[in-house]
């Protein structure tokens, strides 16, 4: 039964994507014309298509899978405000969880994605059309050979954020930079029980690029209370019983983007301490949510 559910849900999600990606890409190509007003109009149309795609996906999951999306803290959200979302990252199920939580309640969100993800069939094209910034990460060996590449990913962050100044937006940032696994946790010697160490640099430069536009920090904590972290196929097959999405709205202090993260060591240390405090509180919140899972 689970296998049949997985095949059916997969087929319907693929069909929805195939139907929606055509008109989305047409308007994406029109955006190439050098007319700001036309580009803004096309951006709104493309976003509406993406939100419709997401709503249909939500309906597919609601009809065919039993997952209980336990969403907490969305009461004050608005489509007319801009947000920075930070979230722990454990599974590909995290993305449908954020769609279930935020689609239609806040401006359509943007992820910073690894460059390799542009090759994901259909979705890679859709992400490109929606101006998702694809970031290339360089190894230490590459930077040693080509020092001019240092900071290139952060330059992409600045350019990408400039696109969003003319309309409300939600920026999603996975501070851990990768999905949590026990092996990665041990390798890092992370001081947190349920989290990898946060990387503050990307968040710092998002705030430097568009901090004045952002209204609120949404601190999102995802918990899978069934005892293990599910994979995306588990979700498709209806094997994910419950997902907890806990949202804490936090004010953004202008002091957080008043300094130069790259060059000012004191500012950088203060910013990293702030992020570490957020992460320590999130770790405690995960522990509390797991402790209450049987209630």
C-alpha positions in Angstrom: 0.0 0.0 0.0 2.8 2.4 0.9 4.5 1.7 -2.5 1.3 2.4 -4.4 0.9 5.7 -2.5 4.4 6.7 -3.3 4.1 6.0 -7.0 0.7 7.8 -7.2 1.9 10.9 -5.3 5.1 11.0 -7.3 3.2 10.8 -10.6 0.8 13.6 -9.6 3.6 15.9 -8.4 5.5 15.3 -11.7 2.3 16.1 -13.7 1.7 19.3 -11.7 5.3 20.3 -12.3 5.1 19.6 -16.1 1.9 21.6 -16.4 3.2 24.6 -14.5 6.7 24.9 -15.7 5.7 25.8 -19.3 4.0 29.1 -18.6 6.5 29.9 -15.8 9.4 29.7 -18.2 7.6 31.8 -20.8 7.3 34.7 -18.4 10.8 34.0 -17.2 12.1 34.6 -20.8 10.1 37.8 -21.1 11.9 39.0 -17.9 15.0 39.2 -20.1 13.7 42.3 -21.7 15.5 45.4 -20.2 12.3 47.1 -18.9 12.0 47.3 -15.1 8.2 47.6 -15.0 7.8 44.6 -17.3 10.3 42.6 -15.3 8.5 43.4 -12.1 5.2 42.3 -13.7 6.7 39.1 -14.9 8.1 38.4 -11.5 4.6 38.7 -9.9 3.2 36.4 -12.6 6.0 33.8 -12.1 5.5 34.0 -8.4 1.8 33.4 -8.7 2.4 30.4 -10.9 4.9 29.0 -8.3 2.4 29.6 -5.4 -0.3 27.8 -7.4 2.1 24.9 -8.0 2.8 24.7 -4.3 -0.9 24.8 -3.3 -1.7 21.9 -5.7 1.2 20.0 -4.2 -0.2 20.6 -0.7 -3.6 19.3 -1.9 -2.0 16.2 -3.2 -0.3 15.4 0.1 -3.4 16.3 2.0 -5.6 13.9 0.0 -3.2 11.0 -0.3 -0.9 11.0 2.7 -1.7 11.0 6.5 1.0 13.5 7.6 0.0 15.8 10.4 1.7 19.1 9.9 1.8 20.5 13.4 2.4 24.2 12.6 2.9 26.7 15.4 3.3 30.5 15.3 1.9 31.7 12.0 -0.7 34.0 13.4 1.0 37.4 12.8 2.5 36.6 9.3 1.7 38.9 6.4 2.3 38.8 2.6 3.1 42.5 2.7 6.2 42.1 4.9 9.7 40.8 4.2 11.2 38.1 6.3 14.5 36.3 6.8 13.9 32.7 7.8 16.5 30.6 9.5 15.9 26.9 9.9 17.6 23.7 11.0 18.1 21.2 8.2 17.7 17.4 8.5 16.0 16.0 5.4 14.5 16.8 1.9 11.2 16.7 3.8 12.2 20.1 5.3 11.3 21.8 2.0 7.7 20.5 1.8 7.4 21.4 5.5 8.3 25.0 4.8 5.9 25.1 1.8 3.1 23.7 4.0 3.9 26.4 6.6 4.5 29.5 4.6 2.9 29.3 1.1 0.2 32.0 0.8 1.0 33.4 4.3 4.3 35.2 3.4 5.9 36.4 0.2 7.1 33.4 -1.9 10.4 32.3 -0.4 13.8 32.1 -2.0 16.5 29.6 -1.1 20.2 29.9 -1.6 21.0 26.7 -3.5 24.1 24.7 -4.4 25.0 25.2 -8.0 24.7 21.5 -8.7 20.9 21.6 -7.9 20.2 23.5 -11.2 20.5 20.1 -12.9 17.5 18.6 -10.9 14.9 17.8 -13.6 12.2 20.4 -14.0 12.7 21.9 -10.5 16.2 23.3 -11.5 14.6 25.2 -14.3 11.8 26.5 -12.1 14.3 27.7 -9.4 16.3 29.5 -12.1 13.2 31.2 -13.4 12.3 32.3 -9.9 15.7 34.0 -9.5 16.8 31.5 -6.8 20.5 32.3 -6.3 22.8 29.3 -7.1 26.0 29.4 -5.1 29.3 27.8 -6.0 31.3 26.7 -3.0 35.0 26.5 -3.4 37.3 24.2 -1.5 40.4 25.4 0.4 42.6 23.8 -2.3 40.8 25.7 -5.0 41.1 29.0 -3.1 44.8 28.3 -2.6 45.3 27.9 -6.3 43.0 30.8 -7.3 42.9 33.4 -4.4 40.7 35.7 -6.6 37.8 33.3 -6.0 37.7 34.2 -2.3 34.4 35.8 -1.5 32.8 35.0 -4.8 29.8 33.2 -3.2 29.2 36.2 -1.0 29.3 38.5 -4.0 26.5 36.4 -5.5 24.5 36.8 -2.3 24.8 40.6 -2.6 23.7 40.6 -6.3 20.8 38.2 -5.7 19.4 40.2 -2.8 19.5 43.4 -4.9 16.8 41.9 -7.1 14.3 41.7 -4.2 14.4 45.3 -3.1 11.4 46.3 -5.2 8.9 43.9 -3.7 8.3 41.9 -0.4 10.3 38.7 -0.2 11.1 35.9 2.2 14.7 34.7 2.2 15.4 31.2 3.6 18.8 30.5 5.0 19.9 27.1 6.3 22.7 28.2 8.6 24.2 24.7 9.0 24.9 24.6 5.2 24.1 20.9 4.9 21.8 18.3 6.3 22.3 17.1 9.8 23.7 13.5 10.2 25.3 11.8 13.1 28.5 11.4 11.1 28.7 15.2 10.3 27.8 16.0 13.9 30.7 13.8 15.2 33.2 15.1 12.7 32.4 18.7 13.6 32.4 18.0 17.3 29.4 20.2 17.4 28.6 21.7 20.9 24.9 21.2 20.2 23.0 18.0 20.7 20.6 18.2 17.7 22.3 20.7 15.4 25.5 21.2 13.4 27.5 24.3 13.9 25.9 27.4 12.3 27.7 29.3 9.5 27.0 33.0 10.2 28.7 34.4 7.1 25.8 33.9 4.6 23.3 35.4 7.0 25.5 38.3 7.7 25.8 39.2 4.1 22.0 38.8 3.4 21.5 41.4 6.2 24.2 43.6 4.8 22.6 43.6 1.4 19.0 44.1 2.4 18.7 44.4 6.1 16.8 47.7 5.9 14.1 45.9 3.8 13.6 43.0 6.1 11.0 43.4 8.8 11.3 40.3 11.0 13.5 37.2 11.6 11.5 34.0 11.6 13.3 31.4 13.6 11.9 28.0 12.4 12.6 24.8 14.2 11.7 21.5 12.4 11.2 18.3 14.5 10.4 14.8 13.4 8.9 13.3 16.5 8.5 9.7 15.2 11.9 8.7 16.4 13.9 9.0 13.1 14.4 11.6 10.4 12.4 10.5 7.3 13.5 10.7 3.7 11.5 12.3 0.9 10.4 8.9 -0.3 9.0 8.2 3.2 6.8 11.3 2.8 5.6 10.3 -0.7 4.7 6.9 0.6 2.7 8.2 3.5 5.1 6.9 6.2 5.6 10.3 7.9 3.0 10.6 10.6 3.8 14.0 12.1 6.1 17.0 11.5 6.4 19.8 14.1 7.1 23.3 12.6 7.7 25.8 15.4 8.1 29.5 14.5 9.5 32.2 16.7 9.3 35.8 15.3 12.2 37.9 16.4 13.0 41.6 15.8 15.9 42.5 13.6 18.3 45.0 15.2 19.8 47.4 12.6 23.1 47.0 14.5 23.3 43.5 12.9 24.0 45.0 9.5 25.8 48.2 10.6 29.3 46.7 10.4 31.6 44.9 7.9 31.5 41.2 8.5 34.6 40.5 6.3 36.9 43.2 7.6 35.7 44.1 11.1 36.8 41.4 13.5 34.9 42.8 16.5 31.7 43.1 14.5 32.2 39.5 13.2 32.7 38.1 16.7 29.6 39.8 18.0 27.5 38.6 15.0 28.8 35.0 15.5 28.0 35.2 19.2 24.4 36.3 18.4 24.0 33.4 16.0 25.5 30.9 18.5 23.0 32.1 21.1 20.1 31.6 18.6 21.4 28.1 17.9 21.8 27.2 21.6 18.1 28.2 22.2 17.0 26.2 19.1 18.9 23.2 20.4 17.0 23.5 23.7 13.7 23.9 21.9 14.3 20.8 19.8 15.0 18.8 23.0 11.8 20.2 24.6 9.7 19.3 21.6 11.1 15.8 21.4 10.4 15.4 25.2 6.7 16.4 24.6 6.2 14.2 21.5 4.0 11.7 23.4 1.6 14.3 24.7 
